[in-house]
Amino acid sequence: MSDTDVIAEAVDGFLADPRTLRIQRDAALVADLALGGFEGLEYGVFEDRLLRDSMPILRGMLRSGTFITLSVQRYEKLNIPFFVSSENRQLLHSSDAERDDIVVDVLMRARKTFRTRALLNGGWNPNSRGPRGACCLMTYFIGRCMWDFRRVYLRWVKERERIAQVEAALLDPEAFFCLLTALPHHGEPDMNRDIDPALPVQPSPGHQAAVPARPNRSRRLARRARIIAARIRAIAWKLVKLSGEEFVKGFANKAGAVTALVLGVVVVAYALGIDPAEAVRRMLGM
């Protein structure tokens, strides 16, 4: 069974209409949206509905591990290293908040690449006669999310590593001081081109990757600004587009944790006679 068939079965579990009917309806919808250049109010309504309807599917596939396995297999076929530890698989299975964090970031990326590849470039074909056959827009979109998952996952891992370092240092003032002076910078991975397989390099297990040259200050600030802008868009999308009860809870939990962490850094910085603003900037990697 191909990965498209697996995705289609997952979609069938959430959408009641038969596949053939969905494909026909989607073809008519795309034809209408093409008249407006896939932009404007009508396209915005379509995009919001696509993201909203795909979210429970992504959550379910991420919780079961199917989404992770299929994404890893796609990159393995291209000989691009990608692995997800058993600990992180278990965490994404058990934690609603962590799953939502990743799902929102994946959706924020996939919505752009989907518009370009599936619609503007004609990547979605309702009359496909290839080995995988035709699929509905939802199935195609979930497949697009699998390509974007790798980059989101690698950033998520780095973010968790940074938070763990700071939380551990807060329990030891001497270690905290060392952390402020030696905390490594986690920049965005270099990208040559945004094509399906070409995403940041991930070393294989047990392999020590070479340490890249440290970028200059202007580049670090530009990268940090892009990351902050993306996080702001993700949070705004959570609150405006998907203002369900679980999202409100997830946002509140994460905001509270980050606020508590910052306050802890400020307290320890005062105790050590360190500039609190500089300590917070070091913690955030700015």
Secondary structure, DSSP 8 states (H G I E B T S, - for coil): --HHHHHHHHHHTT--S-HHHHHHHHHHHHHHHHHTTS-SHHHHHHHHHHHHHHHHHHHHHHHHTHHHHHHHHHHHHTT------HHHHHHHHH-HHHHHHHHHHHHHHHHHHHIIIIIIS----TT--STT----HHHHHHHHHHHHHHHHHHHHHHHHHHHHHHHHHHT-HHHHHHHHHH---------S---SS-------TT----------HHHHHHHHHHHHHHHHHHHHHHHHT---HHHHHHHHHHHHHHHHHHHHHHHHHHHHT--HHHHHHHHHT-
